[in-house]
Amino acid sequence: MKTYLQRKFERMRFMKINTKYLGEMEIDETKIIHFESGLPGFFDEKSFVVLDIPGNDILQILQSVTTPELAFIVTNPHYFYEDYEFKLDDSVIELLDIKKKEEVVVMSILTVRDPFRTSTINLKAPLVINWSNKRGKQVILNDEKYPMKASISLSASSVEGE
């Protein structure tokens, strides 16, 4: 009789990809997120994977599976804007086949600058991902209170070593 971990490992299918920031990596194909319409400006790019940045608990990389040079620094927008919220249209809920809110992961793309405190976060166009089925969409919000280039500010507890 196989253990749970043995069965889970057998379901994993690995592939190697080249990444912009982390070099060649082996990823689990079941972790690939599919954006049916691509991303705005990158309509042919439909397959991405979220990669952790070693030593960083706040930022991650949304890496194209097919184009090594195409990668975005992303984060949970609630790290910077605790009250960030929006309502998804029924068409997005249907497209992503969302059954319950616990399936949804929201990420925002950052434009990273030096020094980091001058970086910006895109609150106008969040990435909405159904983590259960790995379907995603970048949603353009019609809400004027969320800018494309919002300033970032971290609470002292959010970042160690600054």
C-alpha positions as CSV (number, residue, x, y, z in Angstrom):
1,M,0.0,0.0,0.0
2,K,1.4,3.4,-1.0
3,T,1.6,6.3,1.4
4,Y,-0.1,9.6,0.7
5,L,3.3,11.2,-0.1
6,Q,4.2,8.4,-2.6
7,R,0.9,8.8,-4.4
8,K,1.3,12.6,-4.5
9,F,4.9,12.3,-5.9
10,E,3.7,9.9,-8.6
11,R,1.1,12.5,-9.8
12,M,3.8,15.1,-10.1
13,R,5.3,15.6,-13.6
14,F,8.5,17.6,-13.8
15,M,9.9,19.7,-16.5
16,K,12.9,22.0,-16.8
17,I,12.5,25.7,-17.7
18,N,14.9,28.6,-18.0
19,T,14.0,31.5,-15.8
20,K,14.9,35.2,-15.8
21,Y,16.1,35.4,-12.3
22,L,16.8,31.9,-11.0
23,G,18.5,30.2,-14.0
24,E,17.4,26.7,-15.0
25,M,14.9,25.1,-12.7
26,E,12.8,22.0,-12.5
27,I,9.1,22.6,-11.9
28,D,6.1,20.5,-11.2
29,E,3.9,20.8,-14.3
30,T,0.8,20.6,-12.1
31,K,1.8,24.0,-10.7
32,I,1.6,25.8,-14.1
33,I,-1.1,28.5,-14.2
34,H,-3.0,28.9,-17.4
35,F,-4.1,32.4,-18.5
36,E,-6.5,31.6,-21.4
37,S,-6.2,35.1,-22.9
38,G,-2.6,35.6,-21.9
39,L,-1.7,38.8,-20.0
40,P,-2.4,42.4,-21.4
41,G,0.5,43.1,-23.7
42,F,1.6,39.4,-23.7
43,F,-1.4,37.7,-25.3
44,D,0.5,34.8,-26.6
45,E,2.0,34.0,-23.1
46,K,-0.5,31.7,-21.5
47,S,1.5,29.4,-19.2
48,F,3.2,30.8,-16.0
49,V,4.5,29.4,-12.8
50,V,4.9,31.2,-9.4
51,L,8.4,30.8,-8.0
52,D,9.6,31.7,-4.6
53,I,12.5,34.1,-4.2
54,P,15.0,32.5,-1.8
55,G,15.1,34.4,1.4
56,N,12.1,36.6,0.7
57,D,8.7,35.8,2.2
58,I,6.8,38.7,0.6
59,L,7.8,38.7,-3.1
60,Q,7.5,36.0,-5.7
61,I,8.2,35.6,-9.4
62,L,5.5,35.0,-12.0
63,Q,7.6,33.3,-14.6
64,S,6.6,32.5,-18.2
65,V,7.1,28.8,-18.9
66,T,7.9,29.4,-22.5
67,T,9.8,32.7,-22.5
68,P,12.7,32.8,-20.0
69,E,13.1,36.6,-20.3
70,L,9.4,37.2,-19.3
71,A,9.0,37.3,-15.5
72,F,7.2,39.6,-13.2
73,I,7.8,40.3,-9.5
74,V,4.5,39.7,-7.8
75,T,3.1,39.9,-4.3
76,N,0.0,39.6,-2.2
77,P,-1.3,43.2,-2.3
78,H,-2.6,42.9,1.3
79,Y,1.0,43.1,2.5
80,F,1.0,46.7,1.4
81,Y,-2.7,47.6,1.4
82,E,-4.6,45.7,4.0
83,D,-8.0,47.0,3.0
84,Y,-7.6,46.2,-0.7
85,E,-10.7,44.5,-2.0
86,F,-12.8,44.3,-5.2
87,K,-15.7,42.3,-6.5
88,L,-15.2,39.9,-9.4
89,D,-17.6,40.0,-12.3
90,D,-19.7,36.9,-12.9
91,S,-17.9,36.4,-16.2
92,V,-14.5,36.1,-14.4
93,I,-15.9,33.7,-11.8
94,E,-17.3,31.6,-14.7
95,L,-14.1,31.7,-16.7
96,L,-11.9,30.7,-13.8
97,D,-14.5,28.2,-12.6
98,I,-14.5,29.6,-9.1
99,K,-16.7,27.6,-6.7
100,K,-15.6,29.1,-3.4
101,K,-13.6,32.1,-2.3
102,E,-10.9,29.9,-0.7
103,E,-9.8,28.8,-4.2
104,V,-8.9,32.4,-5.1
105,V,-5.4,33.9,-4.9
106,V,-4.9,37.5,-5.7
107,M,-1.5,38.9,-6.7
108,S,-0.3,42.2,-7.9
109,I,2.7,43.0,-10.1
110,L,5.4,45.3,-8.8
111,T,7.7,47.6,-10.6
112,V,10.8,47.2,-8.5
113,R,13.1,50.2,-8.2
114,D,16.3,51.0,-6.2
115,P,15.8,51.9,-3.4
116,F,13.0,49.4,-2.9
117,R,10.8,52.0,-1.1
118,T,10.4,53.8,-4.4
119,S,8.9,50.7,-6.1
120,T,5.2,50.7,-7.1
121,I,2.5,48.1,-7.1
122,N,-0.3,47.7,-9.7
123,L,-3.6,47.7,-7.8
124,K,-5.6,48.5,-10.9
125,A,-4.9,45.2,-12.6
126,P,-4.7,42.3,-10.1
127,L,-3.9,38.8,-11.1
128,V,-6.8,36.5,-10.0
129,I,-5.9,32.8,-9.9
130,N,-8.1,29.9,-9.1
131,W,-5.4,27.9,-7.2
132,S,-7.5,24.7,-7.3
133,N,-7.6,24.4,-11.1
134,K,-4.6,26.7,-11.9
135,R,-6.6,29.1,-14.1
136,G,-5.8,32.8,-14.0
137,K,-6.7,36.1,-15.4
138,Q,-5.4,39.6,-15.1
139,V,-8.5,41.7,-14.3
140,I,-8.6,45.4,-15.1
141,L,-10.7,47.1,-12.3
142,N,-13.0,49.9,-13.2
143,D,-12.5,51.4,-9.7
144,E,-10.7,54.7,-9.8
145,K,-9.5,54.4,-6.2
146,Y,-6.9,51.8,-7.3
147,P,-4.0,53.1,-9.3
148,M,-1.6,51.2,-11.6
149,K,1.4,52.7,-9.8
150,A,0.5,52.8,-6.1
151,S,3.3,53.6,-3.8
152,I,4.4,50.9,-1.4
153,S,5.0,51.1,2.2
154,L,5.8,48.2,4.6
155,S,5.1,48.0,8.2
156,A,8.1,47.3,10.4
157,S,6.9,43.8,11.0
158,S,6.6,43.0,7.3
159,V,10.3,43.2,6.4
160,E,13.2,42.1,8.5
161,G,16.6,43.7,8.1
162,E,15.6,47.0,6.7
